[in-house]
Amino acid sequence: MDLISTYADDDDDEDDQDKQDKEVNNKRELELDEDDRSNKRIRYTNNTDNDDDLHDLPDLPEELFSSSDQQQSAERSQNGKKRQYEHVEGNYPTFVFVTIPIEREDIDLMARELSVLAKELKIDTAIENHHISLSRSFPMREHHIDSFNKQLETCFKRIHAFSITLETVSTFVNDDQSRLFLAANVTKNASRMIQCVKQLDDILRGFGFPTFYDNPLPHLSLWSRASSPDDELCKKPIINRTLEQTTKSILIDKIYWTIGKYDYSIDLATI
């Protein structure tokens, strides 16, 4: 399908990572090079004590894992959702994204319009962590973390902040069409968002990590439900339907990423 996006919950992997995460300091900041004139920092936060704030992470492709390390593929998490990838000891789920201030009045009005549409379409699960994905989720070994952070720093400190709008709505499905999403599409400056994806892809390719989709469609998913290939919305998705409640400009001035239970962020360059 043309409209494909990949999502899943990371709750199943939290207990497996507790032992690994205790080996990392509870709080630290990674300083940039001393000659960095902007004096920016990669901000670092330990989320171990606040699991409710963890971000919903996209699915990891099964081909990344050896069959000997896989658990049963039919496992389900406590919330009843199908587990989309298998835990491998020593891997940290990693994900890059931007956040959206859903509480802002114009964005809230847009979200309310999607809520009405979601009810009509019987898409009944609200997505609480509001973000636009810049990567798939992928497994990272601990020895890659520092190098990966430094490369993201070098990449994103050269990208200038920009603004986007959300003006249309589409439906998306994950790779196996087991879950369907209702999302607001990035309209203004979607090309700038795609530029971030492509530059990130270059870094991921260097590590051998999976890159994003070939034709990325930046979007903010707000609702989801279980689906199947026979689902009517899988066969005939909603594509770029104009919203009545469009947003004003939303400033994108920071990139976020999670590695296991740890959150990082870096400011984009200012003009």
PyRosetta script that sets phi, psi and omega in degrees:
from pyrosetta import init, pose_from_sequence

init()
pose = pose_from_sequence("MDLISTYADDDDDEDDQDKQDKEVNNKRELELDEDDRSNKRIRYTNNTDNDDDLHDLPDLPEELFSSSDQQQSAERSQNGKKRQYEHVEGNYPTFVFVTIPIEREDIDLMARELSVLAKELKIDTAIENHHISLSRSFPMREHHIDSFNKQLETCFKRIHAFSITLETVSTFVNDDQSRLFLAANVTKNASRMIQCVKQLDDILRGFGFPTFYDNPLPHLSLWSRASSPDDELCKKPIINRTLEQTTKSILIDKIYWTIGKYDYSIDLATI")
pose.set_psi(1, 154.5)
pose.set_omega(1, -178.5)
pose.set_phi(2, -72.8)
pose.set_psi(2, -38.0)
pose.set_omega(2, -177.5)
pose.set_phi(3, -99.4)
pose.set_psi(3, 99.7)
pose.set_omega(3, -177.2)
pose.set_phi(4, -127.2)
pose.set_psi(4, 133.1)
pose.set_omega(4, 172.9)
pose.set_phi(5, -144.6)
pose.set_psi(5, 153.6)
pose.set_omega(5, -171.8)
pose.set_phi(6, -123.6)
pose.set_psi(6, 123.7)
pose.set_omega(6, -178.2)
pose.set_phi(7, -140.2)
pose.set_psi(7, 155.2)
pose.set_omega(7, 171.5)
pose.set_phi(8, -167.5)
pose.set_psi(8, 168.8)
pose.set_omega(8, 176.4)
pose.set_phi(9, -89.7)
pose.set_psi(9, 150.1)
pose.set_omega(9, 179.0)
pose.set_phi(10, -104.8)
pose.set_psi(10, 12.0)
pose.set_omega(10, -176.5)
pose.set_phi(11, -59.8)
pose.set_psi(11, -36.0)
pose.set_omega(11, -175.2)
pose.set_phi(12, -64.0)
pose.set_psi(12, -23.8)
pose.set_omega(12, -174.7)
pose.set_phi(13, -96.0)
pose.set_psi(13, -5.8)
pose.set_omega(13, -172.3)
pose.set_phi(14, -64.7)
pose.set_psi(14, -47.5)
pose.set_omega(14, -177.9)
pose.set_phi(15, -63.6)
pose.set_psi(15, -35.7)
pose.set_omega(15, -179.0)
pose.set_phi(16, -65.0)
pose.set_psi(16, -23.7)
pose.set_omega(16, -174.3)
pose.set_phi(17, -97.5)
pose.set_psi(17, -9.8)
pose.set_omega(17, -174.4)
pose.set_phi(18, -54.7)
pose.set_psi(18, -44.4)
pose.set_omega(18, -178.4)
pose.set_phi(19, -63.8)
pose.set_psi(19, -41.7)
pose.set_omega(19, -179.9)
pose.set_phi(20, -64.0)
pose.set_psi(20, -43.3)
pose.set_omega(20, -172.9)
pose.set_phi(21, -70.6)
pose.set_psi(21, -24.0)
pose.set_omega(21, 178.2)
pose.set_phi(22, -66.5)
pose.set_psi(22, -19.7)
pose.set_omega(22, -179.4)
pose.set_phi(23, -80.0)
pose.set_psi(23, -9.9)
pose.set_omega(23, -179.5)
pose.set_phi(24, -100.2)
pose.set_psi(24, 143.8)
pose.set_omega(24, 179.5)
pose.set_phi(25, -57.7)
pose.set_psi(25, 143.7)
pose.set_omega(25, -177.5)
pose.set_phi(26, -66.3)
pose.set_psi(26, -27.9)
pose.set_omega(26, -178.2)
pose.set_phi(27, -150.0)
pose.set_psi(27, 131.8)
pose.set_omega(27, 174.7)
pose.set_phi(28, -160.7)
pose.set_psi(28, 163.9)
pose.set_omega(28, 172.5)
pose.set_phi(29, -125.9)
pose.set_psi(29, 136.6)
pose.set_omega(29, 177.3)
pose.set_phi(30, -97.5)
pose.set_psi(30, 111.4)
pose.set_omega(30, -178.5)
pose.set_phi(31, -79.7)
pose.set_psi(31, 146.2)
pose.set_omega(31, 176.3)
pose.set_phi(32, -77.9)
pose.set_psi(32, 176.9)
pose.set_omega(32, -179.1)
pose.set_phi(33, -56.0)
pose.set_psi(33, 145.9)
pose.set_omega(33, -177.3)
pose.set_phi(34, -61.2)
pose.set_psi(34, -27.5)
pose.set_omega(34, -177.3)
pose.set_phi(35, -90.2)
pose.set_psi(35, 9.7)
pose.set_omega(35, 177.6)
pose.set_phi(36, -73.1)
pose.set_psi(36, 112.2)
pose.set_omega(36, -172.7)
pose.set_phi(37, -68.0)
pose.set_psi(37, -23.5)
pose.set_omega(37, -177.9)
pose.set_phi(38, -80.5)
pose.set_psi(38, -12.5)
pose.set_omega(38, -179.9)
pose.set_phi(39, 53.8)
pose.set_psi(39, 34.3)
pose.set_omega(39, 178.5)
pose.set_phi(40, -78.6)
pose.set_psi(40, 165.4)
pose.set_omega(40, 175.2)
pose.set_phi(41, -132.2)
pose.set_psi(41, 150.4)
pose.set_omega(41, 164.1)
pose.set_phi(42, -82.4)
pose.set_psi(42, 115.7)
pose.set_omega(42, -179.7)
pose.set_phi(43, -81.1)
pose.set_psi(43, 139.7)
pose.set_omega(43, -172.2)
pose.set_phi(44, -131.7)
pose.set_psi(44, 130.5)
pose.set_omega(44, -178.6)
pose.set_phi(45, -135.1)
pose.set_psi(45, 137.2)
pose.set_omega(45, 174.8)
pose.set_phi(46, -90.8)
pose.set_psi(46, 119.6)
pose.set_omega(46, -179.9)
pose.set_phi(47, -97.4)
pose.set_psi(47, 11.0)
pose.set_omega(47, -173.1)
pose.set_phi(48, -58.3)
pose.set_psi(48, -37.0)
pose.set_omega(48, -175.5)
pose.set_phi(49, -90.2)
pose.set_psi(49, 6.2)
pose.set_omega(49, -178.4)
pose.set_phi(50, -141.5)
pose.set_psi(50, 66.1)
pose.set_omega(50, -173.9)
pose.set_phi(51, -62.0)
pose.set_psi(51, -25.5)
pose.set_omega(51, -178.7)
pose.set_phi(52, -65.4)
pose.set_psi(52, -19.8)
pose.set_omega(52, -178.4)
pose.set_phi(53, -92.1)
pose.set_psi(53, 1.9)
pose.set_omega(53, -179.3)
pose.set_phi(54, -64.9)
pose.set_psi(54, 144.5)
pose.set_omega(54, -179.5)
pose.set_phi(55, -81.6)
pose.set_psi(55, 143.2)
pose.set_omega(55, 172.6)
pose.set_phi(56, -68.9)
pose.set_psi(56, 124.9)
pose.set_omega(56, -174.6)
pose.set_phi(57, -102.5)
pose.set_psi(57, 146.4)
pose.set_omega(57, 176.7)
pose.set_phi(58, -67.7)
pose.set_psi(58, 166.4)
pose.set_omega(58, -177.7)
pose.set_phi(59, -67.7)
pose.set_psi(59, 149.5)
pose.set_omega(59, 170.1)
pose.set_phi(60, -98.8)
pose.set_psi(60, 130.1)
pose.set_omega(60, 178.7)
pose.set_phi(61, -61.1)
pose.set_psi(61, 136.4)
pose.set_omega(61, -176.8)
pose.set_phi(62, -63.1)
pose.set_psi(62, -26.6)
pose.set_omega(62, -176.7)
pose.set_phi(63, -68.4)
pose.set_psi(63, -10.2)
pose.set_omega(63, 178.3)
pose.set_phi(64, -76.5)
pose.set_psi(64, -12.8)
pose.set_omega(64, -174.3)
pose.set_phi(65, -115.5)
pose.set_psi(65, 141.3)
pose.set_omega(65, 176.2)
pose.set_phi(66, -75.2)
pose.set_psi(66, 149.3)
pose.set_omega(66, -176.8)
pose.set_phi(67, -63.0)
pose.set_psi(67, -29.3)
pose.set_omega(67, -178.7)
pose.set_phi(68, -68.6)
pose.set_psi(68, -23.6)
pose.set_omega(68, -178.7)
pose.set_phi(69, -94.4)
pose.set_psi(69, -9.5)
pose.set_omega(69, -174.0)
pose.set_phi(70, -79.3)
pose.set_psi(70, 146.3)
pose.set_omega(70, 168.9)
pose.set_phi(71, -93.3)
pose.set_psi(71, -174.4)
pose.set_omega(71, -178.7)
pose.set_phi(72, -63.9)
pose.set_psi(72, 128.5)
pose.set_omega(72, -176.4)
pose.set_phi(73, -69.7)
pose.set_psi(73, -15.9)
pose.set_omega(73, -178.5)
pose.set_phi(74, -88.6)
pose.set_psi(74, 5.4)
pose.set_omega(74, 179.8)
pose.set_phi(75, -57.4)
pose.set_psi(75, 147.0)
pose.set_omega(75, 175.6)
pose.set_phi(76, -127.1)
pose.set_psi(76, 145.9)
pose.set_omega(76, 178.1)
pose.set_phi(77, -79.0)
pose.set_psi(77, 175.0)
pose.set_omega(77, -175.6)
pose.set_phi(78, -63.4)
pose.set_psi(78, -26.0)
pose.set_omega(78, 179.9)
pose.set_phi(79, -85.4)
pose.set_psi(79, 5.7)
pose.set_omega(79, 174.2)
pose.set_phi(80, 87.8)
pose.set_psi(80, -3.7)
pose.set_omega(80, 179.9)
pose.set_phi(81, -80.0)
pose.set_psi(81, 145.1)
pose.set_omega(81, 178.2)
pose.set_phi(82, -65.8)
pose.set_psi(82, 132.6)
pose.set_omega(82, 177.1)
pose.set_phi(83, -73.9)
pose.set_psi(83, 125.1)
pose.set_omega(83, -171.0)
pose.set_phi(84, -90.6)
pose.set_psi(84, -15.5)
pose.set_omega(84, 178.0)
pose.set_phi(85, -149.8)
pose.set_psi(85, 162.0)
pose.set_omega(85, -174.0)
pose.set_phi(86, -99.5)
pose.set_psi(86, 144.6)
pose.set_omega(86, 177.5)
pose.set_phi(87, -75.9)
pose.set_psi(87, 136.9)
pose.set_omega(87, 173.4)
pose.set_phi(88, -123.9)
pose.set_psi(88, 126.3)
pose.set_omega(88, -177.4)
pose.set_phi(89, -55.8)
pose.set_psi(89, 130.2)
pose.set_omega(89, 177.4)
pose.set_phi(90, 91.9)
pose.set_psi(90, -4.3)
pose.set_omega(90, 176.9)
pose.set_phi(91, -94.2)
pose.set_psi(91, 140.6)
pose.set_omega(91, 176.3)
pose.set_phi(92, -112.6)
pose.set_psi(92, 116.0)
pose.set_omega(92, 176.6)
pose.set_phi(93, -60.2)
pose.set_psi(93, 129.8)
pose.set_omega(93, -174.4)
pose.set_phi(94, -127.1)
pose.set_psi(94, 143.9)
pose.set_omega(94, -171.2)
pose.set_phi(95, -157.6)
pose.set_psi(95, 135.3)
pose.set_omega(95, -178.5)
pose.set_phi(96, -116.5)
pose.set_psi(96, 138.8)
pose.set_omega(96, -172.4)
pose.set_phi(97, -163.5)
pose.set_psi(97, 171.8)
pose.set_omega(97, 168.1)
pose.set_phi(98, -120.2)
pose.set_psi(98, 153.8)
pose.set_omega(98, -179.3)
pose.set_phi(99, -102.6)
pose.set_psi(99, 156.7)
pose.set_omega(99, -179.5)
pose.set_phi(100, -124.2)
pose.set_psi(100, 129.1)
pose.set_omega(100, -178.5)
pose.set_phi(101, -77.2)
pose.set_psi(101, 81.2)
pose.set_omega(101, -172.4)
pose.set_phi(102, -62.4)
pose.set_psi(102, -21.2)
pose.set_omega(102, -178.1)
pose.set_phi(103, -76.5)
pose.set_psi(103, -13.1)
pose.set_omega(103, 179.2)
pose.set_phi(104, -63.6)
pose.set_psi(104, 143.1)
pose.set_omega(104, -168.9)
pose.set_phi(105, -56.3)
pose.set_psi(105, -49.2)
pose.set_omega(105, -177.3)
pose.set_phi(106, -67.2)
pose.set_psi(106, -34.5)
pose.set_omega(106, 178.9)
pose.set_phi(107, -73.1)
pose.set_psi(107, -36.6)
pose.set_omega(107, 177.0)
pose.set_phi(108, -63.1)
pose.set_psi(108, -40.6)
pose.set_omega(108, 178.3)
pose.set_phi(109, -63.7)
pose.set_psi(109, -40.7)
pose.set_omega(109, 176.6)
pose.set_phi(110, -62.2)
pose.set_psi(110, -43.3)
pose.set_omega(110, -179.2)
pose.set_phi(111, -64.3)
pose.set_psi(111, -35.9)
pose.set_omega(111, 177.9)
pose.set_phi(112, -64.9)
pose.set_psi(112, -38.7)
pose.set_omega(112, 177.2)
pose.set_phi(113, -63.3)
pose.set_psi(113, -40.6)
pose.set_omega(113, 176.9)
pose.set_phi(114, -66.5)
pose.set_psi(114, -31.3)
pose.set_omega(114, 177.8)
pose.set_phi(115, -63.3)
pose.set_psi(115, -40.9)
pose.set_omega(115, 177.7)
pose.set_phi(116, -63.2)
pose.set_psi(116, -45.1)
pose.set_omega(116, 179.1)
pose.set_phi(117, -64.2)
pose.set_psi(117, -40.3)
pose.set_omega(117, 179.3)
pose.set_phi(118, -60.1)
pose.set_psi(118, -41.0)
pose.set_omega(118, 178.8)
pose.set_phi(119, -63.3)
pose.set_psi(119, -42.1)
pose.set_omega(119, 179.0)
pose.set_phi(120, -62.3)
pose.set_psi(120, -37.3)
pose.set_omega(120, -177.2)
pose.set_phi(121, -89.3)
pose.set_psi(121, 0.1)
pose.set_omega(121, -178.6)
pose.set_phi(122, 59.6)
pose.set_psi(122, 40.6)
pose.set_omega(122, 172.5)
pose.set_phi(123, -100.5)
pose.set_psi(123, 103.9)
pose.set_omega(123, -158.8)
pose.set_phi(124, -110.0)
pose.set_psi(124, 1.9)
pose.set_omega(124, -177.9)
pose.set_phi(125, -109.9)
pose.set_psi(125, 113.9)
pose.set_omega(125, 179.5)
pose.set_phi(126, -75.2)
pose.set_psi(126, 139.7)
pose.set_omega(126, 176.9)
pose.set_phi(127, -95.4)
pose.set_psi(127, 120.1)
pose.set_omega(127, -171.1)
pose.set_phi(128, -86.3)
pose.set_psi(128, -31.6)
pose.set_omega(128, -177.4)
pose.set_phi(129, -95.0)
pose.set_psi(129, 107.7)
pose.set_omega(129, -168.5)
pose.set_phi(130, -92.3)
pose.set_psi(130, 109.0)
pose.set_omega(130, -175.7)
pose.set_phi(131, -148.9)
pose.set_psi(131, 161.6)
pose.set_omega(131, 171.2)
pose.set_phi(132, -114.3)
pose.set_psi(132, 123.0)
pose.set_omega(132, -175.2)
pose.set_phi(133, -73.5)
pose.set_psi(133, 137.7)
pose.set_omega(133, 171.3)
pose.set_phi(134, -110.4)
pose.set_psi(134, -8.3)
pose.set_omega(134, 178.9)
pose.set_phi(135, -148.8)
pose.set_psi(135, 165.4)
pose.set_omega(135, 162.6)
pose.set_phi(136, -73.5)
pose.set_psi(136, 172.8)
pose.set_omega(136, 166.1)
pose.set_phi(137, -85.9)
pose.set_psi(137, 143.4)
pose.set_omega(137, -176.9)
pose.set_phi(138, -148.6)
pose.set_psi(138, 153.7)
pose.set_omega(138, -178.2)
pose.set_phi(139, -83.9)
pose.set_psi(139, 134.9)
pose.set_omega(139, 178.9)
pose.set_phi(140, -125.4)
pose.set_psi(140, 136.8)
pose.set_omega(140, 174.2)
pose.set_phi(141, -83.4)
pose.set_psi(141, 154.2)
pose.set_omega(141, -173.8)
pose.set_phi(142, -59.5)
pose.set_psi(142, -35.5)
pose.set_omega(142, -176.1)
pose.set_phi(143, -71.0)
pose.set_psi(143, -9.6)
pose.set_omega(143, 177.5)
pose.set_phi(144, -90.7)
pose.set_psi(144, -13.7)
pose.set_omega(144, -167.3)
pose.set_phi(145, -60.8)
pose.set_psi(145, -52.3)
pose.set_omega(145, -176.0)
pose.set_phi(146, -62.1)
pose.set_psi(146, -43.9)
pose.set_omega(146, -180.0)
pose.set_phi(147, -64.9)
pose.set_psi(147, -40.8)
pose.set_omega(147, 178.4)
pose.set_phi(148, -62.3)
pose.set_psi(148, -45.7)
pose.set_omega(148, 179.6)
pose.set_phi(149, -60.3)
pose.set_psi(149, -42.3)
pose.set_omega(149, -179.5)
pose.set_phi(150, -64.8)
pose.set_psi(150, -38.4)
pose.set_omega(150, 179.6)
pose.set_phi(151, -70.0)
pose.set_psi(151, -36.6)
pose.set_omega(151, 174.8)
pose.set_phi(152, -65.2)
pose.set_psi(152, -39.4)
pose.set_omega(152, 176.4)
pose.set_phi(153, -57.3)
pose.set_psi(153, -50.5)
pose.set_omega(153, -178.8)
pose.set_phi(154, -61.0)
pose.set_psi(154, -39.6)
pose.set_omega(154, -178.4)
pose.set_phi(155, -68.5)
pose.set_psi(155, -54.0)
pose.set_omega(155, -168.0)
pose.set_phi(156, -81.8)
pose.set_psi(156, -21.7)
pose.set_omega(156, 179.1)
pose.set_phi(157, -70.5)
pose.set_psi(157, -13.2)
pose.set_omega(157, 178.0)
pose.set_phi(158, -95.0)
pose.set_psi(158, -7.7)
pose.set_omega(158, 179.4)
pose.set_phi(159, -93.1)
pose.set_psi(159, 129.8)
pose.set_omega(159, -178.6)
pose.set_phi(160, -81.4)
pose.set_psi(160, 147.8)
pose.set_omega(160, 176.1)
pose.set_phi(161, -59.3)
pose.set_psi(161, 151.5)
pose.set_omega(161, -178.9)
pose.set_phi(162, -150.9)
pose.set_psi(162, 169.6)
pose.set_omega(162, -179.3)
pose.set_phi(163, -114.9)
pose.set_psi(163, 149.0)
pose.set_omega(163, 177.1)
pose.set_phi(164, -128.2)
pose.set_psi(164, 167.3)
pose.set_omega(164, 168.7)
pose.set_phi(165, -131.1)
pose.set_psi(165, 158.7)
pose.set_omega(165, 175.4)
pose.set_phi(166, -118.2)
pose.set_psi(166, 110.7)
pose.set_omega(166, -169.8)
pose.set_phi(167, -129.0)
pose.set_psi(167, -10.6)
pose.set_omega(167, -179.9)
pose.set_phi(168, -134.4)
pose.set_psi(168, 166.9)
pose.set_omega(168, -179.0)
pose.set_phi(169, -127.4)
pose.set_psi(169, 143.4)
pose.set_omega(169, 176.4)
pose.set_phi(170, -142.0)
pose.set_psi(170, 163.5)
pose.set_omega(170, 169.2)
pose.set_phi(171, -106.5)
pose.set_psi(171, 146.7)
pose.set_omega(171, -179.7)
pose.set_phi(172, -131.7)
pose.set_psi(172, 158.3)
pose.set_omega(172, 173.1)
pose.set_phi(173, -130.5)
pose.set_psi(173, 158.8)
pose.set_omega(173, 174.6)
pose.set_phi(174, -80.3)
pose.set_psi(174, -179.6)
pose.set_omega(174, -169.8)
pose.set_phi(175, -59.1)
pose.set_psi(175, -40.1)
pose.set_omega(175, -178.4)
pose.set_phi(176, -97.2)
pose.set_psi(176, 10.8)
pose.set_omega(176, 177.4)
pose.set_phi(177, 59.6)
pose.set_psi(177, 28.0)
pose.set_omega(177, 178.6)
pose.set_phi(178, -88.1)
pose.set_psi(178, -11.6)
pose.set_omega(178, 177.5)
pose.set_phi(179, -143.7)
pose.set_psi(179, 139.5)
pose.set_omega(179, -176.3)
pose.set_phi(180, -116.2)
pose.set_psi(180, 144.9)
pose.set_omega(180, -176.1)
pose.set_phi(181, -128.7)
pose.set_psi(181, 143.0)
pose.set_omega(181, 173.1)
pose.set_phi(182, -107.6)
pose.set_psi(182, 124.5)
pose.set_omega(182, -169.1)
pose.set_phi(183, -140.2)
pose.set_psi(183, 150.2)
pose.set_omega(183, 170.9)
pose.set_phi(184, -91.8)
pose.set_psi(184, 131.7)
pose.set_omega(184, -175.4)
pose.set_phi(185, -89.3)
pose.set_psi(185, 142.6)
pose.set_omega(185, 170.6)
pose.set_phi(186, -68.8)
pose.set_psi(186, 126.5)
pose.set_omega(186, -177.2)
pose.set_phi(187, -109.1)
pose.set_psi(187, -72.3)
pose.set_omega(187, 176.9)
pose.set_phi(188, -65.5)
pose.set_psi(188, 131.4)
pose.set_omega(188, 176.4)
pose.set_phi(189, 61.7)
pose.set_psi(189, 29.6)
pose.set_omega(189, 172.7)
pose.set_phi(190, -59.2)
pose.set_psi(190, -32.4)
pose.set_omega(190, 179.7)
pose.set_phi(191, -64.8)
pose.set_psi(191, -32.6)
pose.set_omega(191, 177.9)
pose.set_phi(192, -69.3)
pose.set_psi(192, -37.9)
pose.set_omega(192, 176.8)
pose.set_phi(193, -65.2)
pose.set_psi(193, -41.4)
pose.set_omega(193, 178.7)
pose.set_phi(194, -65.4)
pose.set_psi(194, -34.4)
pose.set_omega(194, 175.9)
pose.set_phi(195, -59.6)
pose.set_psi(195, -41.8)
pose.set_omega(195, 176.9)
pose.set_phi(196, -61.4)
pose.set_psi(196, -42.5)
pose.set_omega(196, 179.2)
pose.set_phi(197, -60.9)
pose.set_psi(197, -46.1)
pose.set_omega(197, -176.3)
pose.set_phi(198, -66.1)
pose.set_psi(198, -39.9)
pose.set_omega(198, 178.4)
pose.set_phi(199, -68.3)
pose.set_psi(199, -36.5)
pose.set_omega(199, 174.7)
pose.set_phi(200, -65.6)
pose.set_psi(200, -39.6)
pose.set_omega(200, 177.7)
pose.set_phi(201, -56.3)
pose.set_psi(201, -38.7)
pose.set_omega(201, 179.0)
pose.set_phi(202, -60.4)
pose.set_psi(202, -39.9)
pose.set_omega(202, 178.4)
pose.set_phi(203, -67.5)
pose.set_psi(203, -46.0)
pose.set_omega(203, -178.3)
pose.set_phi(204, -61.5)
pose.set_psi(204, -39.1)
pose.set_omega(204, -179.8)
pose.set_phi(205, -62.2)
pose.set_psi(205, -37.3)
pose.set_omega(205, -179.9)
pose.set_phi(206, -65.2)
pose.set_psi(206, -30.3)
pose.set_omega(206, 177.8)
pose.set_phi(207, -88.2)
pose.set_psi(207, -11.2)
pose.set_omega(207, -174.0)
pose.set_phi(208, 82.9)
pose.set_psi(208, 15.7)
pose.set_omega(208, 177.4)
pose.set_phi(209, -83.4)
pose.set_psi(209, 156.7)
pose.set_omega(209, 179.2)
pose.set_phi(210, -66.8)
pose.set_psi(210, 138.0)
pose.set_omega(210, 176.9)
pose.set_phi(211, -87.7)
pose.set_psi(211, 173.7)
pose.set_omega(211, -179.7)
pose.set_phi(212, -76.2)
pose.set_psi(212, -177.0)
pose.set_omega(212, -179.2)
pose.set_phi(213, -68.0)
pose.set_psi(213, 152.3)
pose.set_omega(213, -175.3)
pose.set_phi(214, -60.5)
pose.set_psi(214, -38.5)
pose.set_omega(214, 179.3)
pose.set_phi(215, -121.0)
pose.set_psi(215, 77.5)
pose.set_omega(215, -174.9)
pose.set_phi(216, -64.4)
pose.set_psi(216, 141.9)
pose.set_omega(216, 177.6)
pose.set_phi(217, -123.6)
pose.set_psi(217, 90.9)
pose.set_omega(217, -175.0)
pose.set_phi(218, -59.8)
pose.set_psi(218, 133.4)
pose.set_omega(218, -176.5)
pose.set_phi(219, -158.2)
pose.set_psi(219, 159.7)
pose.set_omega(219, 177.8)
pose.set_phi(220, -110.6)
pose.set_psi(220, 106.6)
pose.set_omega(220, 179.1)
pose.set_phi(221, -79.5)
pose.set_psi(221, 132.7)
pose.set_omega(221, -178.1)
pose.set_phi(222, -120.0)
pose.set_psi(222, -24.7)
pose.set_omega(222, -178.2)
pose.set_phi(223, -139.7)
pose.set_psi(223, 152.8)
pose.set_omega(223, 178.0)
pose.set_phi(224, -152.3)
pose.set_psi(224, 166.4)
pose.set_omega(224, 172.0)
pose.set_phi(225, -161.4)
pose.set_psi(225, 164.7)
pose.set_omega(225, 175.3)
pose.set_phi(226, -66.0)
pose.set_psi(226, 149.2)
pose.set_omega(226, -179.6)
pose.set_phi(227, -149.1)
pose.set_psi(227, -178.7)
pose.set_omega(227, 177.0)
pose.set_phi(228, -150.6)
pose.set_psi(228, 165.7)
pose.set_omega(228, 179.0)
pose.set_phi(229, -57.9)
pose.set_psi(229, -22.0)
pose.set_omega(229, 179.3)
pose.set_phi(230, -84.6)
pose.set_psi(230, -6.0)
pose.set_omega(230, -179.6)
pose.set_phi(231, -61.2)
pose.set_psi(231, 137.3)
pose.set_omega(231, -178.1)
pose.set_phi(232, -60.0)
pose.set_psi(232, -37.5)
pose.set_omega(232, -180.0)
pose.set_phi(233, -76.1)
pose.set_psi(233, -16.6)
pose.set_omega(233, 171.0)
pose.set_phi(234, -76.6)
pose.set_psi(234, -36.4)
pose.set_omega(234, 179.5)
pose.set_phi(235, -76.5)
pose.set_psi(235, -40.1)
pose.set_omega(235, -177.7)
pose.set_phi(236, -131.1)
pose.set_psi(236, 78.8)
pose.set_omega(236, -177.4)
pose.set_phi(237, -68.7)
pose.set_psi(237, 155.2)
pose.set_omega(237, 169.5)
pose.set_phi(238, -75.9)
pose.set_psi(238, 130.6)
pose.set_omega(238, -176.8)
pose.set_phi(239, -129.2)
pose.set_psi(239, 113.8)
pose.set_omega(239, 172.3)
pose.set_phi(240, 52.6)
pose.set_psi(240, 46.7)
pose.set_omega(240, 173.4)
pose.set_phi(241, -76.2)
pose.set_psi(241, 129.9)
pose.set_omega(241, -175.7)
pose.set_phi(242, -67.8)
pose.set_psi(242, 135.1)
pose.set_omega(242, 176.8)
pose.set_phi(243, -88.2)
pose.set_psi(243, 147.2)
pose.set_omega(243, 172.8)
pose.set_phi(244, -77.6)
pose.set_psi(244, -39.1)
pose.set_omega(244, 179.6)
pose.set_phi(245, -99.2)
pose.set_psi(245, 86.1)
pose.set_omega(245, 177.6)
pose.set_phi(246, -87.4)
pose.set_psi(246, 159.4)
pose.set_omega(246, -177.9)
pose.set_phi(247, -90.4)
pose.set_psi(247, 159.8)
pose.set_omega(247, 167.2)
pose.set_phi(248, -79.2)
pose.set_psi(248, -175.9)
pose.set_omega(248, -178.4)
pose.set_phi(249, -64.3)
pose.set_psi(249, 135.9)
pose.set_omega(249, 177.6)
pose.set_phi(250, -114.5)
pose.set_psi(250, 119.0)
pose.set_omega(250, -177.2)
pose.set_phi(251, -75.2)
pose.set_psi(251, 127.4)
pose.set_omega(251, 172.9)
pose.set_phi(252, -106.8)
pose.set_psi(252, 102.2)
pose.set_omega(252, -175.7)
pose.set_phi(253, -127.8)
pose.set_psi(253, 9.9)
pose.set_omega(253, -178.7)
pose.set_phi(254, -152.1)
pose.set_psi(254, 141.0)
pose.set_omega(254, 175.5)
pose.set_phi(255, -110.4)
pose.set_psi(255, 138.0)
pose.set_omega(255, -179.7)
pose.set_phi(256, -117.4)
pose.set_psi(256, 151.6)
pose.set_omega(256, 168.8)
pose.set_phi(257, -150.6)
pose.set_psi(257, 150.2)
pose.set_omega(257, 177.1)
pose.set_phi(258, -116.1)
pose.set_psi(258, 142.3)
pose.set_omega(258, 173.3)
pose.set_phi(259, -129.9)
pose.set_psi(259, 107.5)
pose.set_omega(259, -171.7)
pose.set_phi(260, 62.7)
pose.set_psi(260, -126.1)
pose.set_omega(260, 180.0)
pose.set_phi(261, -97.8)
pose.set_psi(261, 16.7)
pose.set_omega(261, -175.6)
pose.set_phi(262, -113.8)
pose.set_psi(262, 133.7)
pose.set_omega(262, -177.5)
pose.set_phi(263, -105.5)
pose.set_psi(263, 140.6)
pose.set_omega(263, 176.6)
pose.set_phi(264, -128.7)
pose.set_psi(264, 156.8)
pose.set_omega(264, 172.9)
pose.set_phi(265, -155.0)
pose.set_psi(265, 157.2)
pose.set_omega(265, 176.2)
pose.set_phi(266, -145.6)
pose.set_psi(266, 139.9)
pose.set_omega(266, 178.5)
pose.set_phi(267, -75.1)
pose.set_psi(267, 140.4)
pose.set_omega(267, 171.1)
pose.set_phi(268, -75.0)
pose.set_psi(268, 163.8)
pose.set_omega(268, -179.4)
pose.set_phi(269, -69.0)
pose.set_psi(269, 147.6)
pose.set_omega(269, 175.4)
pose.set_phi(270, -103.4)
pose.set_psi(270, 151.8)
pose.set_omega(270, -177.4)
pose.set_phi(271, -75.0)
pose.dump_pdb("model.pdb")
